[in-house]
Amino acid sequence: MDIEIRQINDDENEIGLVQDFLYDQIKKEYGIGPTPKFHYDIESMGDYYIIPERNTFFVACDGDKIVASIGLRGYDLGYDFFKDEYTKDDTASIWRLMVDENYRRHGLARNLVAKIEDFASSKSYDKIYLHTHRYLEAGLPFWKSLGYKITVEEDDYDETTHMIKYLNKY
């Protein structure tokens, strides 16, 4: 397996390929198609991941085929329980970590997260926020193995678990 990990550019064709990959993965994992309420960032990738200097989006490619993805942007969610704790200036947030089922269990997700963490550190973020869902079998064990800590577990319909990792190297 000869996988290349790279940042995507502000190129309409490349963004279209990434969007197709993401929607294909979302359909496979969650059984839904494009839903503006949940996928607004995919529709406007330039605004959320490419144009802002402190945001980014990486893909892993096997030749011309996208096989995995991950995005990072300044924290922009409105959860009341994080109101005074996380800001766009000090907290990055991970989005859209997706790995094609044929490429799982080869360290690809770990490599993508390492790239994102390095990028976040280089852009002076102090911490990285993410949320996952307890019904995703590998989600919590994976993130915990990378040093992410649970902050809040919701009893919502989506079984949302919020996590954080501090990047400061004191």
Stockholm file with secondary structure:
# STOCKHOLM 1.0

chainA/1-170         MDIEIRQINDDENEIGLVQDFLYDQIKKEYGIGPTPKFHYDIESMGDYYIIPERNTFFVACDGDKIVASIGLRGYDLGYDFFKDEYTKDDTASIWRLMVDENYRRHGLARNLVAKIEDFASSKSYDKIYLHTHRYLEAGLPFWKSLGYKITVEEDDYDETTHMIKYLNKY
#=GR chainA/1-170 SS CCEEEEECCSCHHHHHHHHHHHHHHHHHHHSCCCCHHHHHHHHTHIIIIISSTTCEEEEEEETTEEEEEEEEEECCCCCGGGTTTCCTTTEEEEEEEEECGGGTTSSHHHHHHHHHHHHHHHTTCSEEEEEEETTSTTHHHHHHHTTCEEEEECCSTTCEEEEEEECCCC
#=GC SS_cons         CCEEEEECCSCHHHHHHHHHHHHHHHHHHHSCCCCHHHHHHHHTHIIIIISSTTCEEEEEEETTEEEEEEEEEECCCCCGGGTTTCCTTTEEEEEEEEECGGGTTSSHHHHHHHHHHHHHHHTTCSEEEEEEETTSTTHHHHHHHTTCEEEEECCSTTCEEEEEEECCCC
//
